[in-house]
Each structure stands twice: as C-alpha cells, then as structure tokens.
Amino acid sequence: MQKHFTDRMIEAIKKKGTPICVGLDPRLKQIPEFIREKAFKAEENLKNPLRAAAEAIIEFNKGIIDGVADLVPVVKPQVAFYEIFGFEGMRAYQETLDYAHEKGLITIADVKRNDIGSTAEAYAKAYLGETAVEEESMRVFDADSVTVNAYLGLDGVAPFIKVATEDGKGLFILVKTSNKSSADLQDLAVLGDVVKGGKKDALPLYEVMGYYVDSWGADSVGDSGYSNVGAVVGATFPEQAKALRAIMPGVYFLVPGYGAQGGGAADVKPCFNDDGLGAIVNSSRGITFAYEKDESRGPEAYADAAREAVIAMKEDLAKVL
C-alpha cells in the first residue's frame, strides 16, 4: 500500500509552496478553436464526433497540466464534463488521470458518488481501488481521491473509507457546498444528538455533517495529524467555514468557489488551520480558460495564460496564509 493519502498531499503542497487545486472541467465550446478543429478534421475522427471531442479534451488537458504541473500539487477533473461524451469521454477522463500522475500530481476525482452496500463498494473500487476480472485484479479509474455525497449516512460512506484506507487513497465528503441554494437543505436546523459531545441543541445540518465527518475519519489519521477523510467546504461561506474548521480540526478541506463563483483569498482563510495547512483551494474556469480574458496573446497560448492565472492565485492566497 502506498503512503497515507493526506500525508502525500501535504508533502506535495509543501513542495510546490501552495495549496492550489486546478479543476479540469473541459467545456468543449471553450476549448481553443485550433484544438477542436484539429480533432474534428482528423481522418480517424471524421465519422465519430464523440471520439473527436475526446481527443480535443485530451490535448487541451495535457496542455493545461504541462503549464501548471510544476506550480500546483493537485488537479481535479469533474467527471460530468467527460461522461457527457459517453465511452469516449470516459477514455479522455482516464487518460487525463494517467497523464496527471505521470507529471507527479495528486488527483481528486470529482464524482460525488453515493449509494449503499455492494453498490457503494463497486463505486469505490471503480474510482479508487481495483476491479476483479476473472482471476485478475486491475485498476480502472485510478484517482488518488474522490468526492462523496453522504446523504445516505455511514452506509454510503463506509465502503469508500474502507477502500481508501486499504490503498492509501482519500475522499472528500460534501459538508457545506459553494452553490447559493445549498442553504435550502444544508442550513436547516436539526435537533437531536450530535456525533461529538452529546449536544442536543439545534444545529445547522452542515455542522451535524461536520461532526460525522470528523468521527468517520478518526481511525485513519496520518503522520501529519490529518485524516484521509476530508470535507468539501465552499469558499463562498466563510463564516460557516470558520465554524466547521473548529468542528473538524484534523480534517482536510477541499474548497471550491474561489474565483469564478466569487470567493477570494479572505474568504478561504477560515478554512485553514493556524499552521497554514488544512485546505486545498480549487479554481477551475478561472485557470483553465484564463486565455479568454488575456487580450495580449492568442488562444494558442492558453497553457501560458493558465500558468499566469495560477501564479496570480498563488500570490493572492499568500496574502492570507
């Protein structure tokens, strides 16, 4: 088994000197035209537009990864942008993961899977572990970690924890998400016993989930003092993040919402512990499609524009960390 997931991630964060995660969400229409034209005009793709789309995604992603690999520790492909192109899209997803690993990057598969029993176990094996095929065992989508929706409770989370812990992998459980309507459910006041401390006062549901996440990862803490069971906590809700940081001191946060969704450096600060660790901050569109706002160069320099966006984000985060 490889080293504890969060220990590996923290080593990568310290090596690169930044907690930035680049989200690889390849919207086909925003991929530079010269890449799309090349893919769709290739002879082997003329009768297969889904294959052409996949080839465009692969080339685009590789360019982004090449541009930022020496600067960031983590990349996060969002599987929906690959699933939309069917089998070929999932091939692009797998090749993206493999290429990121070749470049020494930690990967977070943003799949938000959830189910119970054998179905949850199958998801966990597909995206984190190994799949048994007759007498062989092989890896399929070999990410370092995944995002998980815990609405079904521990039954839907335990299989992921088991596979992750056995294989040096990790997971990030949705706790307080960055979207505006998250309050519709996540902010509801909940009465009853809370996992930690025996409290009986009404608490917002996201805090209840925070207590659960803290307890679910208590048996899988690495040398760094952090569990391999992390939490998704949006940058768009800094006050809530502050409360959750107190509830989950040994839980690593995956923080979406920086940049395009409105979150800034000051907003993500509450997600970190005093030692400057505890969170990885994701930016997707603001980095991968930075070329669209760069009037000084053409689309051919999209990877350079992404690199400069990372450098600017690193400088911004350094102001508060």
C-alpha positions as a Python dict, from the first residue, in 0.01 Angstrom:
ca = {
    (1, 'M'): (0, 0, 0),
    (2, 'Q'): (122, 348, -79),
    (3, 'K'): (168, 619, 181),
    (4, 'H'): (-129, 778, 361),
    (5, 'F'): (-319, 1000, 115),
    (6, 'T'): (-323, 1322, 314),
    (7, 'D'): (42, 1287, 412),
    (8, 'R'): (125, 1258, 41),
    (9, 'M'): (-90, 1557, -43),
    (10, 'I'): (65, 1773, 228),
    (11, 'E'): (413, 1680, 105),
    (12, 'A'): (311, 1793, -243),
    (13, 'I'): (161, 2116, -108),
    (14, 'K'): (480, 2197, 81),
    (15, 'K'): (697, 2110, -219),
    (16, 'K'): (501, 2339, -452),
    (17, 'G'): (455, 2606, -185),
    (18, 'T'): (84, 2648, -248),
    (19, 'P'): (-249, 2476, -171),
    (20, 'I'): (-394, 2530, -518),
    (21, 'C'): (-601, 2265, -693),
    (22, 'V'): (-673, 2314, -1064),
    (23, 'G'): (-1015, 2189, -1171),
    (24, 'L'): (-1010, 2021, -1510),
    (25, 'D'): (-1365, 2089, -1635),
    (26, 'P'): (-1323, 2088, -2014),
    (27, 'R'): (-1626, 2262, -2165),
    (28, 'L'): (-1589, 2171, -2530),
    (29, 'K'): (-1706, 2505, -2673),
    (30, 'Q'): (-1444, 2688, -2464),
    (31, 'I'): (-1154, 2474, -2577),
    (32, 'P'): (-949, 2683, -2824),
    (33, 'E'): (-1075, 2651, -3179),
    (34, 'F'): (-740, 2537, -3317),
    (35, 'I'): (-752, 2230, -3090),
    (36, 'R'): (-1113, 2149, -3178),
    (37, 'E'): (-1051, 2196, -3549),
    (38, 'K'): (-753, 1963, -3544),
    (39, 'A'): (-950, 1693, -3360),
    (40, 'F'): (-1266, 1714, -3570),
    (41, 'K'): (-1082, 1722, -3902),
    (42, 'A'): (-857, 1426, -3823),
    (43, 'E'): (-936, 1144, -4066),
    (44, 'E'): (-983, 885, -3790),
    (45, 'N'): (-1242, 1107, -3621),
    (46, 'L'): (-1449, 1218, -3922),
    (47, 'K'): (-1726, 964, -3862),
    (48, 'N'): (-1705, 973, -3484),
    (49, 'P'): (-1767, 1318, -3332),
    (50, 'L'): (-1759, 1177, -2979),
    (51, 'R'): (-1407, 1049, -3040),
    (52, 'A'): (-1313, 1388, -3185),
    (53, 'A'): (-1447, 1562, -2874),
    (54, 'A'): (-1247, 1327, -2653),
    (55, 'E'): (-928, 1391, -2848),
    (56, 'A'): (-979, 1766, -2815),
    (57, 'I'): (-1029, 1731, -2441),
    (58, 'I'): (-718, 1516, -2401),
    (59, 'E'): (-497, 1760, -2592),
    (60, 'F'): (-639, 2058, -2403),
    (61, 'N'): (-599, 1893, -2063),
    (62, 'K'): (-245, 1785, -2134),
    (63, 'G'): (-158, 2141, -2228),
    (64, 'I'): (-306, 2274, -1905),
    (65, 'I'): (-127, 2009, -1699),
    (66, 'D'): (205, 2082, -1872),
    (67, 'G'): (157, 2451, -1800),
    (68, 'V'): (88, 2417, -1426),
    (69, 'A'): (240, 2087, -1311),
    (70, 'D'): (549, 2245, -1156),
    (71, 'L'): (336, 2503, -972),
    (72, 'V'): (43, 2314, -819),
    (73, 'P'): (13, 1994, -615),
    (74, 'V'): (-336, 1879, -715),
    (75, 'V'): (-573, 1861, -1012),
    (76, 'K'): (-944, 1776, -1000),
    (77, 'P'): (-1126, 1650, -1309),
    (78, 'Q'): (-1505, 1685, -1280),
    (79, 'V'): (-1637, 1364, -1432),
    (80, 'A'): (-1961, 1515, -1567),
    (81, 'F'): (-1768, 1702, -1837),
    (82, 'Y'): (-1634, 1366, -1956),
    (83, 'E'): (-1942, 1149, -1907),
    (84, 'I'): (-2135, 1377, -2142),
    (85, 'F'): (-1934, 1228, -2432),
    (86, 'G'): (-2004, 869, -2334),
    (87, 'F'): (-1742, 598, -2366),
    (88, 'E'): (-1502, 827, -2549),
    (89, 'G'): (-1540, 1093, -2283),
    (90, 'M'): (-1455, 844, -2009),
    (91, 'R'): (-1149, 744, -2209),
    (92, 'A'): (-1047, 1110, -2203),
    (93, 'Y'): (-1111, 1114, -1828),
    (94, 'Q'): (-889, 812, -1772),
    (95, 'E'): (-611, 948, -1993),
    (96, 'T'): (-630, 1277, -1805),
    (97, 'L'): (-583, 1100, -1473),
    (98, 'D'): (-295, 894, -1609),
    (99, 'Y'): (-120, 1198, -1754),
    (100, 'A'): (-159, 1393, -1430),
    (101, 'H'): (4, 1106, -1244),
    (102, 'E'): (288, 1094, -1498),
    (103, 'K'): (352, 1458, -1410),
    (104, 'G'): (359, 1381, -1039),
    (105, 'L'): (25, 1540, -948),
    (106, 'I'): (-223, 1429, -683),
    (107, 'T'): (-569, 1372, -834),
    (108, 'I'): (-916, 1430, -695),
    (109, 'A'): (-1191, 1262, -897),
    (110, 'D'): (-1491, 1490, -857),
    (111, 'V'): (-1757, 1220, -896),
    (112, 'K'): (-1985, 1289, -595),
    (113, 'R'): (-2087, 924, -579),
    (114, 'N'): (-2324, 784, -317),
    (115, 'D'): (-2508, 458, -258),
    (116, 'I'): (-2514, 178, -5),
    (117, 'G'): (-2376, -172, 36),
    (118, 'S'): (-2235, -352, -265),
    (119, 'T'): (-2320, -61, -496),
    (120, 'A'): (-2114, 185, -293),
    (121, 'E'): (-1835, -71, -279),
    (122, 'A'): (-1846, -100, -659),
    (123, 'Y'): (-1822, 277, -697),
    (124, 'A'): (-1529, 285, -456),
    (125, 'K'): (-1345, 11, -642),
    (126, 'A'): (-1413, 174, -979),
    (127, 'Y'): (-1285, 518, -887),
    (128, 'L'): (-1027, 440, -616),
    (129, 'G'): (-939, 74, -594),
    (130, 'E'): (-916, -235, -808),
    (131, 'T'): (-1169, -430, -1014),
    (132, 'A'): (-1169, -810, -1015),
    (133, 'V'): (-1188, -961, -1366),
    (134, 'E'): (-1189, -1341, -1352),
    (135, 'E'): (-857, -1427, -1188),
    (136, 'E'): (-705, -1083, -1232),
    (137, 'S'): (-735, -758, -1040),
    (138, 'M'): (-680, -428, -1217),
    (139, 'R'): (-722, -56, -1172),
    (140, 'V'): (-975, 128, -1386),
    (141, 'F'): (-1011, 496, -1295),
    (142, 'D'): (-713, 520, -1063),
    (143, 'A'): (-763, 854, -884),
    (144, 'D'): (-594, 940, -554),
    (145, 'S'): (-922, 1056, -400),
    (146, 'V'): (-1290, 1111, -476),
    (147, 'T'): (-1574, 1337, -369),
    (148, 'V'): (-1863, 1165, -193),
    (149, 'N'): (-2221, 1266, -111),
    (150, 'A'): (-2306, 1136, 237),
    (151, 'Y'): (-2684, 1186, 228),
    (152, 'L'): (-2739, 811, 282),
    (153, 'G'): (-2535, 816, 601),
    (154, 'L'): (-2249, 591, 704),
    (155, 'D'): (-2378, 302, 489),
    (156, 'G'): (-2298, 510, 183),
    (157, 'V'): (-1959, 628, 308),
    (158, 'A'): (-1802, 326, 483),
    (159, 'P'): (-1721, 136, 160),
    (160, 'F'): (-1529, 437, 29),
    (161, 'I'): (-1341, 476, 359),
    (162, 'K'): (-1252, 106, 357),
    (163, 'V'): (-1114, 104, 2),
    (164, 'A'): (-936, 436, 50),
    (165, 'T'): (-772, 335, 377),
    (166, 'E'): (-657, 0, 241),
    (167, 'D'): (-495, 163, -61),
    (168, 'G'): (-352, 494, 57),
    (169, 'K'): (-634, 692, -104),
    (170, 'G'): (-870, 961, 26),
    (171, 'L'): (-1218, 1109, -2),
    (172, 'F'): (-1383, 1447, 41),
    (173, 'I'): (-1738, 1442, 175),
    (174, 'L'): (-1982, 1720, 87),
    (175, 'V'): (-2043, 1927, 400),
    (176, 'K'): (-2112, 2291, 304),
    (177, 'T'): (-2112, 2337, -70),
    (178, 'S'): (-2041, 2662, -252),
    (179, 'N'): (-2365, 2695, -451),
    (180, 'K'): (-2618, 2959, -345),
    (181, 'S'): (-2906, 2719, -286),
    (182, 'S'): (-2702, 2497, -54),
    (183, 'A'): (-2874, 2674, 234),
    (184, 'D'): (-3210, 2525, 131),
    (185, 'L'): (-3106, 2199, 293),
    (186, 'Q'): (-2763, 2237, 449),
    (187, 'D'): (-2859, 2528, 675),
    (188, 'L'): (-3172, 2366, 818),
    (189, 'A'): (-3171, 2350, 1198),
    (190, 'V'): (-3151, 1991, 1322),
    (191, 'L'): (-3250, 1875, 1670),
    (192, 'G'): (-3110, 1567, 1841),
    (193, 'D'): (-2786, 1408, 1949),
    (194, 'V'): (-2477, 1511, 1757),
    (195, 'V'): (-2195, 1268, 1698),
    (196, 'K'): (-1944, 1457, 1909),
    (197, 'G'): (-2000, 1596, 2255),
    (198, 'G'): (-2355, 1469, 2308),
    (199, 'K'): (-2503, 1809, 2224),
    (200, 'K'): (-2879, 1830, 2199),
    (201, 'D'): (-2916, 2189, 2082),
    (202, 'A'): (-3041, 2266, 1734),
    (203, 'L'): (-2755, 2292, 1486),
    (204, 'P'): (-2746, 2362, 1113),
    (205, 'L'): (-2729, 2041, 916),
    (206, 'Y'): (-2385, 2124, 775),
    (207, 'E'): (-2244, 2133, 1130),
    (208, 'V'): (-2404, 1798, 1207),
    (209, 'M'): (-2240, 1660, 894),
    (210, 'G'): (-1912, 1813, 1009),
    (211, 'Y'): (-1929, 1617, 1334),
    (212, 'Y'): (-2000, 1299, 1141),
    (213, 'V'): (-1709, 1353, 902),
    (214, 'D'): (-1476, 1422, 1193),
    (215, 'S'): (-1577, 1095, 1358),
    (216, 'W'): (-1573, 888, 1038),
    (217, 'G'): (-1208, 972, 978),
    (218, 'A'): (-1087, 937, 1336),
    (219, 'D'): (-935, 593, 1275),
    (220, 'S'): (-745, 685, 960),
    (221, 'V'): (-517, 971, 1067),
    (222, 'G'): (-174, 1001, 908),
    (223, 'D'): (159, 1119, 1046),
    (224, 'S'): (57, 1473, 953),
    (225, 'G'): (-229, 1462, 1205),
    (226, 'Y'): (-492, 1476, 932),
    (227, 'S'): (-741, 1207, 835),
    (228, 'N'): (-778, 1067, 485),
    (229, 'V'): (-1149, 1153, 513),
    (230, 'G'): (-1179, 1515, 404),
    (231, 'A'): (-1464, 1763, 366),
    (232, 'V'): (-1591, 1985, 85),
    (233, 'V'): (-1641, 2336, 228),
    (234, 'G'): (-1718, 2623, -7),
    (235, 'A'): (-1520, 2947, -16),
    (236, 'T'): (-1846, 3137, -62),
    (237, 'F'): (-1946, 3082, 302),
    (238, 'P'): (-1651, 3197, 518),
    (239, 'E'): (-1844, 3222, 847),
    (240, 'Q'): (-1972, 2869, 812),
    (241, 'A'): (-1622, 2755, 717),
    (242, 'K'): (-1488, 2906, 1040),
    (243, 'A'): (-1737, 2704, 1245),
    (244, 'L'): (-1656, 2388, 1053),
    (245, 'R'): (-1283, 2438, 1097),
    (246, 'A'): (-1338, 2432, 1475),
    (247, 'I'): (-1551, 2118, 1450),
    (248, 'M'): (-1307, 1933, 1222),
    (249, 'P'): (-951, 2039, 1319),
    (250, 'G'): (-796, 1720, 1177),
    (251, 'V'): (-996, 1712, 855),
    (252, 'Y'): (-858, 1843, 526),
    (253, 'F'): (-1093, 2075, 336),
    (254, 'L'): (-1142, 2079, -38),
    (255, 'V'): (-1252, 2438, -101),
    (256, 'P'): (-1445, 2516, -422),
    (257, 'G'): (-1588, 2857, -504),
    (258, 'Y'): (-1267, 3059, -542),
    (259, 'G'): (-1260, 3288, -844),
    (260, 'A'): (-1550, 3241, -1086),
    (261, 'Q'): (-1801, 3174, -807),
    (262, 'G'): (-1697, 3486, -618),
    (263, 'G'): (-1473, 3358, -339),
    (264, 'G'): (-1145, 3536, -270),
    (265, 'A'): (-839, 3485, -52),
    (266, 'A'): (-1003, 3638, 256),
    (267, 'D'): (-1297, 3401, 213),
    (268, 'V'): (-1083, 3087, 210),
    (269, 'K'): (-868, 3185, 508),
    (270, 'P'): (-1110, 3040, 769),
    (271, 'C'): (-1072, 2701, 603),
    (272, 'F'): (-707, 2678, 713),
    (273, 'N'): (-557, 2595, 1049),
    (274, 'D'): (-305, 2825, 1215),
    (275, 'D'): (-16, 2628, 1063),
    (276, 'G'): (-128, 2724, 712),
    (277, 'L'): (-243, 2368, 638),
    (278, 'G'): (-585, 2208, 637),
    (279, 'A'): (-723, 2310, 299),
    (280, 'I'): (-674, 2275, -74),
    (281, 'V'): (-834, 2556, -277),
    (282, 'N'): (-984, 2476, -615),
    (283, 'S'): (-1013, 2702, -916),
    (284, 'S'): (-1142, 2568, -1247),
    (285, 'R'): (-1265, 2813, -1512),
    (286, 'G'): (-1051, 3096, -1379),
    (287, 'I'): (-738, 2897, -1464),
    (288, 'T'): (-821, 2661, -1750),
    (289, 'F'): (-997, 2927, -1956),
    (290, 'A'): (-785, 3222, -1846),
    (291, 'Y'): (-682, 3271, -2209),
    (292, 'E'): (-1030, 3409, -2287),
    (293, 'K'): (-955, 3717, -2077),
    (294, 'D'): (-596, 3758, -2194),
    (295, 'E'): (-606, 4006, -2484),
    (296, 'S'): (-227, 4023, -2509),
    (297, 'R'): (-194, 3681, -2673),
    (298, 'G'): (-394, 3435, -2880),
    (299, 'P'): (-567, 3107, -2791),
    (300, 'E'): (-252, 2915, -2885),
    (301, 'A'): (-104, 3043, -2558),
    (302, 'Y'): (-388, 2902, -2344),
    (303, 'A'): (-147, 2700, -2130),
    (304, 'D'): (69, 3006, -2063),
    (305, 'A'): (-240, 3201, -1963),
    (306, 'A'): (-338, 2920, -1724),
    (307, 'R'): (9, 2927, -1574),
    (308, 'E'): (-7, 3302, -1516),
    (309, 'A'): (-351, 3263, -1355),
    (310, 'V'): (-204, 3009, -1114),
    (311, 'I'): (81, 3244, -1026),
    (312, 'A'): (-167, 3526, -961),
    (313, 'M'): (-381, 3297, -744),
    (314, 'K'): (-75, 3182, -552),
    (315, 'E'): (19, 3543, -478),
    (316, 'D'): (-337, 3620, -373),
    (317, 'L'): (-356, 3326, -130),
    (318, 'A'): (-12, 3412, 11),
    (319, 'K'): (-156, 3736, 144),
    (320, 'V'): (-371, 3550, 398),
    (321, 'L'): (-170, 3232, 467),
}
